[in-house]
Amino acid sequence: MKKDERLSGYYDEKVETLPWEEKKHFLENHLQRAVMTAFQHAPAMREKFKSAGVSPTDIRSLEDLQALAITPKAQMRQLQHSSPPFGGFLGVELDKLRRIYSSPGAIFDPEGHQADYWRLQGVFFNTGFRPGDRVLNTFSYHLTPGGLMCDEALAGIGCTVVPGGVGNTETQAQLMAELQLTGYVGVPSFLQAIIERAEQNGKDFRRDFNLEIAVTAGEMLTDASRRRLEEDFGILVRQFLATADVGAIAYECGEKNGMHFADYRVIEVVDPETGKQLEAGQVGEIVVTLLENPVYPLIRFGTGDLSYYEDEPCPCGRTSPRLMKLVGRVDQVTKVRGMFIHPSQVEEVVAAFSEIQAAQAVVEREQDRDKLTFCAVLDQKSSQETLLSPLQERIRTVLKLRADVAFVQASDLREPEKRILDLRKWD
Ligand SMILES: [Zn+2]
């Protein structure tokens, strides 16, 4: 199948392309029902409204959600433990569940009977799978929902699934070749491993395989890894974001410029300290509210993942904003002048310059203002003058903050293992 055919069309054109103002109304209509369901049927959610002094009818707009606290994923284990098995978040009786999973961190995740429970069908169609694809699904089928949630969604859009699960590189490489599989779902590094194994065994990927599309999640898809798979092996590569708690969160369209918010959930990017919604471009925690899910009516579930979004129109015609990239986890952020920065962002700046051997972002407090200094250790032969302005530019792009640049010796770095050194004192 041609790449253009895979990347044209919509799973649900009407919903995906609704002009943003109308889409917002659409989401808010669903949201009003979702908060009512949560309040009426999930005791833990009812508590959340009560402690905020808010009634479900107060939540009418997406902005109104800010009145409610965030339920962090990090607390889920403890909440479930004190009120087993689902911490009071379940909206139906236990015997109405189809499956119960156990995810890393010993968190239980419920699944209901409704079709496309995890809302991944649209994700797989929009990332490029089409009816008739034969897909190797390498997410785990044991205990965690990853394998089954992808399996059912692929089948739901007319694909044939080979339930590969995790590991067994040799067997999976063989299956991929012998069954002439057209699709792959899993982490990007495992696809690399399968290809390498096949080539070690004397196969020629372009000749012996028929893999046209790979849709990845669960691991950072680096530009280098995507380029290799796309250019060297001719595979169309897209990625999506989902979790075991909420299912689909976001997915890439044909334009490959960020991941559109998935439908039937409200996605917010918020300040993890205050819970306030952030503007486009600002790094914060991804928070999810499920719509049309009476089984697990989660309102403001904090995923712990940090990202930022853009809401410029996307040429694909879909109107939902896009998560640009995952920046890291919420427990590792440092707030500087109201913006969150994460160690991985410092590493990203460094990665753009082969001349930089080490770097550290140092945060200090001067005259009641945060001062950020990007300390860089250069190799011997590089010139500070040539590097200064491209480095400053890169820092602004990646950290979204202005910083002073200081070229230092490796021995000048204090606690050099830290990418961010916070020297501020708060009395
Ligand atoms: Zn798009």
Boltz pocket constraint, residues with backbone or C-beta under 6 A from the ligand:
constraints:
  - pocket:
      binder: B
      contacts: [[A, 253], [A, 254], [A, 255], [A, 260], [A, 314], [A, 315], [A, 316], [A, 317], [A, 318]]
      max_distance: 6.0
